[in-house]
């Protein structure tokens, strides 16, 4: 029975994708191992948000290549955002790599791996398998991944409600690696949550690149409520579900209906991860973040008024191109005002082919 070692880098969306791919392998008769030295297949699910994440994945893949000396038929593959953005270059840069599967190809990873195994056993590996995004398969990919429900449940599980992003912040490569926004129907999401709860799950985290913009192109507002709030209300009605989280929202979609939801949906946990990125309006504009720092602060103040015990965490980029000491001090002032409970602070990392990389 072939064994698969699967390591994940990056966000909760990647974790969710890895869980689904692992389940697909199990359904085909593979087993999942936590030890790379025991594996017949080694897959790294990669992140491209920062260069450091890419370098870690590349370094680890090169290190893991040592196992090929003792197991010539070992299969190596990259999945995820770095696979999507770098594509064929990864095969050139990593000689022992067999497979590169982009973000819309998760549903085909097991097929590719099985074919590579057959070719290796038949000594037919003259051509390396290579897979990258195919727009025609995006919907199929989304439906396949979303419909799988892991049978090894935990108390808390991720539920993907949408894919992609249309915002195109100047520093971010995600819209280019995951494509445009596509939302799942509310009932499909509710049904998945119910199946999870029926199997022991008590908390779900709703996932989207910009989660509170869910369904804005596919579904209408109802009684002044956005599709996202409609979804929150629907998931809230799932019997046996005790806690609901969501990540990550964007200030542009954080309207009054989202804030108000915390006043009448008690299953929403007392925590929001709310990326600020900068407290300087000048830098926010360069980042293509279409809000003012004061608006971000107002939303945080309103959230605390509705839920006095709410914890707010955030993301902040330091050293964005053109940032001055004055811009930096404005960010510090915003941090002091909001009093975040947690902050992920990153040095700006240039991403190839993004507007900020040319600044």
PyMOL commands that set and color helices and strands:
alter all, ss='L'
color gray80, all
select helices_A, chain A and resi 12-27+36-38+51-69+81-86+88-93+106-121+135-147+174-178+186-198+211-213+227-236+251-253+256-264+281-286+293-306+325-338+355-358
alter helices_A, ss='H'
color red, helices_A
select strands_A, chain A and resi 3-8+31-32+41-46+75-80+99-101+156-160+162-163+182-183+203-207+243-247+271-273+311-318+342-347
alter strands_A, ss='S'
color yellow, strands_A
deselect
rebuild
show_as cartoon
